[in-house]
Amino acid sequence: MILIIIRTLILYLTTVLLLRLMGKRQIGQLQPYELVVIIMISELASIPMQNTGIPLFNGIIPIFLLVAAEITLSLISLKSEKARGVIAGQPSVLIENSRILEAELRRLRLNINELLEQLRQKGVFDVADVEYAILETSGELSVILKSAKRPVQPQDMDIWPDYEGLPVTLIIDGRVIEANLAKANRDMAWLERELANSGVRSHHDIFFATLDSRGQLYYQVKNAQPTNA
């Protein structure tokens, strides 16, 4: 029993580390060859877990080889546009100027209902509003609406809002992230003072706190409602 637990943990940690080398992607963003590698890795890892008679290295070595092959293909795709087209394929235009391209749908074996479903998932309910719909190599549908149907942007009304950067996280579950505090050109004295002015006794009482680009402190006391200082 102990042997099975040890083998399982080793295979699990090895698989997780190797998959991290493949990069961060959601399942829906994986290229076909990446998805194949993940499926094969899961199968290879499960065999030595179930059968202790198989040497552990017999399961780990093929996993290493698969990850190495995937990384090699990714580097080739990165360097060569032609290779990228062969390995990952090319995006396909499904709708052009509100006209559904029937030949392309047939080539991809995609029916109208599936196309309409993906449009609805993008918040588009009328094909007449679509300038272009492009099926990406990952299988994700990108939709470009006609200019008259796009949401109004501030620049469309000649409005240019001030720059808004990402908020800096200062506190998580009562723990101050000192590196972020220094990055925001603040110190502990300032933080404690701001919290005290808002009636908070200690940063240990804070569940989450951020500082935005305008210097506005947002915080949430543990088991309480969010507050702006």
C-alpha positions in Angstrom: 0.0 0.0 0.0 2.8 2.4 0.9 4.5 1.6 -2.4 1.4 2.6 -4.4 1.1 5.9 -2.5 4.7 6.8 -3.1 4.5 5.9 -6.8 1.3 7.8 -7.2 2.8 10.9 -5.5 5.9 10.7 -7.6 4.0 10.4 -10.9 1.6 13.2 -9.9 4.3 15.6 -9.0 6.3 14.7 -12.2 3.2 15.2 -14.4 2.3 18.5 -12.8 5.8 19.9 -13.2 6.1 18.8 -16.8 2.7 20.2 -17.6 3.8 23.5 -16.1 6.6 23.5 -18.6 4.1 23.3 -21.4 2.7 26.7 -20.3 -0.5 28.1 -18.9 -3.5 27.6 -21.1 -7.2 26.7 -20.5 -8.5 23.5 -22.0 -10.5 25.5 -24.5 -7.3 27.3 -25.7 -5.3 24.1 -26.3 -4.1 23.3 -29.8 -5.1 19.8 -31.0 -1.5 18.5 -30.7 -1.3 19.9 -27.1 -4.6 18.2 -26.2 -3.3 14.9 -27.6 -0.2 15.2 -25.4 -2.2 15.8 -22.3 -4.5 12.8 -22.9 -1.5 10.6 -23.6 0.3 11.8 -20.5 -2.7 11.0 -18.3 -2.9 7.5 -19.8 0.8 6.8 -19.4 0.8 8.1 -15.8 -2.1 5.9 -14.8 -0.5 2.6 -16.0 2.4 2.5 -13.4 0.0 3.7 -10.7 -2.3 0.7 -11.2 0.4 -1.9 -11.9 3.3 -1.9 -9.4 5.0 -4.6 -11.5 5.9 -1.9 -14.1 9.1 0.0 -13.2 8.4 3.6 -12.4 10.9 4.9 -15.0 8.9 3.0 -17.7 6.1 5.4 -17.1 8.1 8.6 -16.4 10.4 8.4 -19.5 7.6 8.4 -22.1 6.0 11.3 -20.3 9.3 13.2 -20.5 9.5 12.4 -24.3 6.0 13.6 -24.9 6.5 16.9 -23.2 9.8 17.3 -25.0 8.1 16.7 -28.3 5.4 19.2 -27.4 7.9 21.9 -26.5 9.8 21.2 -29.7 6.7 21.6 -31.8 5.8 24.8 -29.9 9.2 26.3 -30.6 9.0 25.3 -34.3 5.6 26.9 -34.5 7.0 30.0 -32.9 9.8 30.3 -35.4 8.1 29.2 -38.6 4.8 30.5 -39.9 4.6 27.7 -42.4 5.2 25.1 -39.8 2.6 26.8 -37.6 0.0 26.4 -40.3 0.7 22.7 -40.6 0.9 22.0 -36.9 -1.8 24.2 -35.5 -3.9 25.0 -38.7 -5.3 28.3 -39.8 -8.2 30.4 -38.6 -11.3 30.0 -40.7 -13.7 32.8 -41.6 -17.3 31.6 -41.0 -19.2 34.8 -41.5 -18.2 37.7 -43.7 -20.3 40.9 -43.9 -23.2 39.1 -42.3 -23.1 36.3 -44.9 -22.5 32.8 -43.6 -19.9 31.0 -45.7 -21.6 27.6 -46.4 -18.6 26.0 -48.0 -16.4 26.7 -45.0 -19.0 25.3 -42.6 -19.2 22.1 -44.7 -15.4 21.9 -44.8 -15.2 22.1 -41.0 -18.3 19.9 -40.5 -20.0 22.6 -38.5 -23.7 23.0 -38.7 -25.8 26.2 -38.5 -27.1 25.4 -35.0 -23.6 25.0 -33.6 -22.6 28.3 -35.2 -25.6 30.1 -33.8 -24.9 28.6 -30.3 -21.4 29.9 -30.3 -22.6 33.3 -31.4 -25.2 33.4 -28.5 -22.4 32.5 -26.1 -20.6 35.6 -27.3 -23.8 37.7 -26.7 -24.7 38.0 -30.4 -28.2 37.0 -31.3 -28.5 38.3 -34.8 -26.2 37.3 -37.7 -27.1 40.6 -39.4 -25.0 42.3 -36.7 -21.9 40.4 -37.4 -19.1 41.8 -39.7 -16.8 38.8 -39.3 -16.9 35.6 -37.3 -13.6 33.7 -37.2 -13.1 30.2 -35.9 -9.7 30.2 -34.3 -7.3 27.3 -34.3 -8.2 26.6 -30.7 -11.8 26.1 -31.6 -12.8 29.5 -30.1 -15.1 31.7 -32.1 -14.0 35.4 -32.5 -16.8 37.8 -33.4 -16.4 41.3 -34.9 -19.6 43.3 -34.8 -20.5 45.9 -37.4 -19.4 49.3 -36.3 -23.0 50.5 -35.7 -23.6 47.5 -33.4 -20.5 47.7 -31.2 -20.7 49.1 -27.7 -20.1 52.8 -27.4 -16.5 53.6 -26.3 -15.5 56.8 -24.6 -13.3 57.8 -27.5 -16.4 57.6 -29.8 -17.8 60.5 -27.8 -14.4 62.3 -27.8 -14.0 61.5 -24.1 -10.6 60.5 -22.9 -10.7 59.1 -19.3 -7.7 59.2 -17.1 -5.4 56.2 -17.1 -6.4 53.4 -14.7 -3.8 50.9 -13.9 -4.2 47.6 -12.1 -5.0 47.8 -8.4 -2.1 46.6 -6.1 -3.0 43.9 -3.6 -1.9 45.0 -0.2 -3.5 42.5 2.2 -4.7 38.9 1.8 -6.4 37.2 4.8 -4.7 39.5 7.3 -1.2 39.3 5.9 0.4 42.4 4.4 2.2 41.9 1.2 5.2 44.2 1.9 6.7 44.0 -1.6 3.4 45.4 -3.1 3.3 48.0 -0.3 6.7 49.2 -1.3 5.8 49.1 -5.0 3.0 51.5 -4.3 5.4 53.8 -2.4 3.6 53.3 0.9 4.7 51.9 4.2 3.1 50.1 7.2 2.6 53.3 9.1 0.5 54.7 6.3 -1.5 51.5 6.0 -2.2 51.3 9.7 -3.2 55.0 9.7 -5.6 54.6 6.8 -7.2 51.6 8.4 -7.4 53.3 11.8 -9.1 56.3 10.2 -11.7 53.9 8.8 -12.3 52.3 12.2 -10.2 49.2 11.7 -8.0 48.3 14.6 -5.4 46.1 12.8 -4.5 44.8 9.4 -5.0 41.3 10.9 -8.8 42.1 10.7 -8.7 42.6 7.0 -9.6 39.8 4.6 -8.6 41.6 1.4 -7.3 45.1 0.6 -6.1 46.8 -2.6 -4.8 50.3 -3.7 -5.9 51.6 -7.1 -3.9 54.0 -9.3 -5.8 57.0 -7.9 -4.7 56.2 -4.4 -8.1 54.8 -3.3 -7.8 52.1 -0.7 -10.4 49.3 -1.0 -10.7 46.8 1.8 -12.9 44.1 3.2 -13.0 43.3 6.8 -13.2 39.5 7.6 -16.9 38.4 7.5 -18.0 41.9 6.5 -19.0 44.0 3.5 -16.4 45.6 1.2 -15.5 49.2 2.0 -13.6 52.1 0.3 -11.4 54.0 2.6 
